[in-house]
Amino acid sequence: MEFIIIYITTSGTVEARNIASELVSRGLVACVNMYPIRSVFMWEGEVNEDDEVVLFAKTTRNNFEPVRELVRSTHSYELPAIVSWDIEGDPEFLEWIRTSVSH
């Protein structure tokens, strides 16, 4: 089983908490960490700068698509950042992730 972290940017604390709660309560992720960030990005041909909250969601590779679909359907952004990378770690922690998600 492959384990991943999914990185998701949100518009602020309220949206971050709502998305995190949905992901955990539906068993799509084991845990979500939230951090305030300042982002500089190109959108519609212009440089923008905003305060955001980033989510780091721990789950399995099989759950990427269901997480992406849920985030896209509930997110306020037209095109939210939803990217993942593989992780390795303490076998007991990875086992906790595996047993905490439903897929």
C-alpha positions, 0 to 999 in steps of 0.5 A: 500500500502506498502512502501519500500526503496531499497538499491543498491550499484554501482561502482561510481557516473556516474553509480549511476546517470544513474541508479537513473535517469532511475528509476525516469524517468520511474516512478519506484521510487519517489526519490533516495538518493546517498552516497559515501561509502567504502565497504569491501566484499567477492568476489570469495573467496577473501576479496576486498575493494572498493569505491562505491556509494550507492542508497536509492530509495523510492518506493512501494512494487509493484515496487521492481521487476521492479526496480530489473530487470532494475538495473540488466540489466544496472548495471556493477556488475555481482551481484549488491546488491539490497535489500529492507526494509519496511518503515513507515513515515509521511503520507503526504510524503508516499502519495507523494511517492505513487503519484510519482510512476506509479505502 
